[in-house]
Amino acid sequence: MLILIGVFFAGLIVFHLLERVAPIYPDRRRGPGRRAYAADIIAAAVDGPILSGLTKLAAFWLVTRVPAISGWMTGWPRGSQLAVYLLANDLARYWLHRWYHESDVLWRVHRVHHTVVEMDALSTFRVHLFEAVIKYGVIILPFRLAGIDAGVMILYSAVDILKGFWHHANLRTYIGPLNYVFNSAELHWWHHSAQAPGQRSNYGSMLSVWDLLFGTFYWPRGRWPERIGVKGMEAFPDGYLGLFASVRFDDAGAVRAYGAGRGTMRTRTRTGPPRRPEEPTCDEPEAAGVAEAS
């Protein structure tokens, strides 16, 4: 666990420094001065690799000590275990992530992560407690029960922490055609876009191949989203408890509670029933399945 704690602090410091060198949006606040940074620090303590946390690290500590019931991976070379774990974990995370957006109930939980409107490296840890518990129970625990080596899981988690910092950092990076294999910051920032089709695309964790296979890949080359967050909910709570309690609202209730022009971004009004925030508007593209030409 000390390894993951070290990776967390070293990664956060390095990416915060890099954000000052080549920011995507220099005029947007980042680091401790940006909106809801304190809530994300608390979320990191509760859900991430800080101290001996209440959930993620505690859950990981328990998971790595669960006896391997089936043991079918016991004795495999570590390289083979890592390859299988990477591919199977990433595929499972793709579908879980996609269901978070397509299920109204799960979306209430995942919506917390999308409420950030001033994104930086620490934003990766704005995750509802329920989402962290589901991830560990549905995806990671079965692998431990199958007998995967704890060192393989720790190595994957260390890389995953750094990947999360990179994906959310206000840091301009490009990997070009490698976007067709790996999910990059370019792709993930579009996933955080307040406009469609961004939030309904790029569900992959480390790999983008699942998005290509299942028609959810979106890459407007050379462009970054102008607005991030959830449209109509720009006044979402900045405190951890407020974010935690927000799951009691469906989208219509959340728009009434956290919208009504109280946010910092302009929103569009329309008559009729409230729309899911990621639904396309008249001037937004309808399809998200293919990359746009440069």
C-alpha positions in Angstrom: 0.0 0.0 0.0 2.9 2.3 0.6 3.8 2.0 -3.1 0.4 3.3 -4.1 0.5 6.1 -1.6 3.9 7.1 -3.0 2.6 6.9 -6.6 -0.4 9.1 -5.6 1.6 11.9 -4.0 4.4 11.9 -6.6 2.0 11.7 -9.5 -0.2 14.5 -8.2 2.8 16.9 -7.6 4.3 16.1 -11.0 1.1 16.6 -13.0 0.2 19.8 -11.1 3.6 21.2 -12.1 3.1 20.1 -15.7 -0.3 21.8 -15.8 1.6 25.1 -15.4 3.8 24.3 -18.3 1.4 23.4 -21.1 -2.2 23.9 -20.0 -5.1 23.2 -22.3 -6.9 26.3 -21.0 -4.4 28.7 -19.3 -7.2 31.0 -18.1 -8.9 28.2 -16.1 -8.1 27.7 -12.4 -6.3 24.5 -11.5 -4.7 23.1 -8.4 -5.8 24.1 -4.9 -7.3 27.4 -6.1 -9.9 25.8 -8.5 -13.5 25.1 -7.7 -14.3 22.2 -5.3 -10.6 21.2 -4.9 -11.2 20.5 -1.2 -14.1 18.2 -2.0 -11.9 16.2 -4.4 -9.2 16.0 -1.7 -11.8 14.5 0.6 -13.0 12.2 -2.1 -9.4 11.1 -2.7 -9.1 10.3 1.0 -12.3 8.3 1.0 -12.1 6.7 -2.4 -8.4 6.8 -3.3 -4.9 5.9 -2.3 -4.4 8.3 0.6 -3.7 7.1 4.1 -5.5 3.8 4.7 -8.8 5.3 3.3 -12.3 4.1 4.1 -13.0 2.5 0.7 -10.5 2.1 -2.1 -7.4 1.2 -0.1 -9.4 -0.5 2.6 -11.2 -2.5 -0.1 -8.0 -3.2 -1.9 -6.3 -4.4 1.3 -9.2 -6.8 1.9 -9.4 -8.0 -1.7 -5.7 -8.8 -1.8 -6.2 -11.0 1.3 -9.2 -12.9 0.1 -8.2 -16.6 -0.3 -8.1 -17.6 -4.0 -11.2 -19.9 -4.2 -10.9 -21.2 -7.7 -7.1 -20.7 -8.0 -7.2 -21.1 -11.8 -4.7 -18.3 -12.3 -2.4 -19.4 -9.5 0.9 -20.4 -10.9 0.6 -18.4 -14.1 3.6 -16.3 -15.1 3.1 -12.8 -13.8 3.4 -11.4 -17.4 0.5 -13.6 -18.5 -1.5 -12.6 -15.4 -0.9 -9.0 -16.2 -1.9 -9.3 -19.8 -5.2 -11.1 -19.0 -5.9 -8.8 -16.1 -5.4 -5.7 -18.3 -7.6 -6.9 -21.2 -10.4 -8.4 -19.1 -10.4 -5.6 -16.5 -10.4 -2.9 -19.3 -13.3 -4.6 -21.1 -15.3 -4.9 -17.9 -14.6 -1.3 -17.0 -15.7 -0.2 -20.5 -19.1 -1.9 -20.1 -19.6 -0.8 -16.5 -18.7 2.8 -17.5 -21.1 2.7 -20.4 -23.9 1.3 -18.2 -23.2 4.2 -15.8 -24.2 6.5 -18.6 -27.1 4.5 -20.0 -28.9 3.5 -16.7 -30.7 6.3 -15.0 -30.0 4.8 -11.5 -26.3 4.2 -12.1 -26.0 7.6 -13.8 -27.0 9.4 -10.6 -23.9 7.9 -9.0 -21.5 8.4 -11.9 -22.9 11.9 -12.5 -20.8 13.1 -9.5 -17.6 12.5 -11.4 -18.9 14.6 -14.4 -19.9 17.6 -12.3 -16.4 19.0 -12.3 -16.3 22.2 -14.4 -12.7 23.2 -13.7 -10.8 20.0 -14.3 -7.3 19.2 -13.3 -5.3 16.1 -12.3 -7.0 15.6 -8.9 -10.4 15.5 -10.6 -9.8 11.8 -11.3 -10.7 11.1 -7.7 -14.1 12.9 -7.8 -15.9 9.5 -7.5 -18.9 8.7 -5.5 -18.3 6.2 -2.7 -20.9 3.9 -4.2 -19.1 3.8 -7.5 -15.8 2.9 -5.8 -17.5 0.1 -3.9 -19.1 -1.3 -7.1 -15.9 -1.2 -9.0 -14.0 -3.2 -6.4 -16.8 -5.7 -5.8 -17.7 -6.3 -9.5 -14.4 -6.1 -11.3 -11.4 -6.5 -8.9 -12.7 -9.0 -6.3 -13.4 -11.8 -8.9 -9.8 -11.7 -10.2 -8.5 -12.0 -6.6 -10.8 -15.0 -6.1 -9.3 -16.5 -9.3 -5.9 -16.4 -7.7 -4.2 -13.4 -9.5 -1.0 -12.3 -7.8 -1.4 -9.3 -5.5 1.8 -7.8 -7.0 0.1 -7.8 -10.5 -2.9 -5.9 -9.1 -0.7 -3.4 -7.3 1.3 -2.7 -10.5 -1.9 -2.3 -12.5 -3.3 0.1 -9.8 -0.1 2.2 -9.8 -0.3 2.7 -13.6 -4.1 3.3 -13.3 -3.5 6.1 -10.8 -1.0 7.8 -13.1 -3.3 7.3 -16.1 -6.2 9.0 -14.2 -4.0 12.0 -13.4 -3.0 12.3 -17.1 -6.6 11.9 -18.4 -7.9 14.7 -16.2 -5.0 17.1 -16.0 -5.4 20.5 -17.6 -2.4 19.5 -19.7 -2.2 19.7 -23.5 -0.8 16.3 -24.8 -1.2 14.5 -28.1 -0.5 10.9 -29.0 -1.7 11.0 -32.6 -2.7 7.7 -34.2 -2.1 5.8 -30.9 -5.5 7.2 -29.9 -6.8 4.2 -31.9 -5.3 1.9 -29.3 -5.0 3.8 -26.1 -7.5 6.0 -24.4 -5.7 9.4 -24.0 -6.3 12.7 -22.3 -7.6 14.0 -25.7 -10.3 11.4 -25.8 -11.2 11.5 -22.1 -11.6 15.3 -22.1 -14.2 14.9 -24.8 -15.9 12.3 -22.6 -16.2 15.1 -20.0 -17.6 17.5 -22.5 -20.9 19.2 -21.5 -22.0 18.8 -25.1 -23.1 15.7 -27.0 -21.7 13.4 -28.3 -18.9 13.7 -25.8 -20.4 12.2 -22.7 -21.7 9.2 -24.6 -18.3 8.3 -26.1 -14.8 7.1 -25.1 -15.8 4.8 -22.2 -12.5 2.8 -22.3 -10.2 3.0 -19.4 -6.7 2.4 -20.7 -7.6 1.1 -24.1 -9.7 2.8 -26.8 -10.1 -0.4 -28.9 -13.4 -1.2 -27.1 -14.9 2.1 -28.2 -13.8 1.4 -31.8 -15.4 -2.1 -31.6 -18.7 -1.0 -30.1 -19.2 2.3 -31.9 -18.5 4.8 -29.2 -15.2 6.2 -30.3 -15.0 10.0 -30.8 -11.9 12.0 -31.7 -12.3 15.5 -33.1 -8.6 15.8 -34.0 -6.8 18.9 -32.8 -9.7 20.1 -30.8 -10.6 20.2 -27.1 -14.0 20.7 -25.6 -14.9 24.3 -24.8 -17.1 23.3 -21.8 -17.0 20.4 -19.5 -19.4 19.3 -16.8 -23.1 18.4 -16.9 -25.3 20.8 -18.9 -27.9 22.6 -16.7 -26.2 21.6 -13.4 -23.3 24.1 -13.3 -24.2 25.0 -9.7 -23.6 21.5 -8.4 -22.5 21.4 -4.8 -18.8 22.0 -4.2 -18.7 20.2 -0.9 -18.2 16.4 -0.5 -21.4 15.8 1.5 -23.4 17.7 -1.1 -21.9 15.7 -3.9 -22.6 12.5 -2.0 -26.2 13.4 -1.3 -26.9 14.5 -4.9 -27.8 10.9 -5.9 -31.3 11.5 -4.5 -32.1 13.5 -7.6 -32.8 12.3 -11.0 -31.7 14.6 -13.8 -34.8 16.6 -13.8 -34.6 17.2 -10.1 -30.9 17.9 -10.3 -31.5 20.5 -13.0 -34.0 22.2 -10.7 -31.7 22.0 -7.7 -28.4 22.9 -9.3 -29.3 24.8 -12.5 -31.7 27.7 -13.0 -28.9 30.0 -14.1 -27.0 29.7 -10.9 -23.9 28.2 -12.6 -21.0 29.9 -14.3 -21.8 28.7 -17.8 -24.7 29.7 -20.0 -27.3 27.1 -20.5 -30.0 26.8 -23.2 -33.7 26.6 -22.3 -36.4 24.7 -24.1 -40.0 23.9 -23.5 -41.2 20.5 -22.6 -39.8 17.9 -20.3 -36.2 18.1 -19.1 -33.7 16.5 -21.3 -30.8 14.3 -20.3 -27.8 16.7 -20.2 -25.9 14.7 -22.8 -28.7 14.7 -25.4 -27.7 16.5 -28.6 -29.0 20.0 -29.2 -29.7 21.4 -32.6 -26.2 22.6 -33.2 -24.4 19.6 -31.8 -23.4 16.5 -33.9 -25.6 13.5 -33.5 -23.2 10.6 -34.1 -20.3 9.5 -31.9 -19.2 6.3 -33.5 -16.4 7.5 -35.8 -13.4 9.8 -35.6 -13.7 13.1 -37.4 -11.3 13.9 -40.2 -8.5 16.3 -39.4 
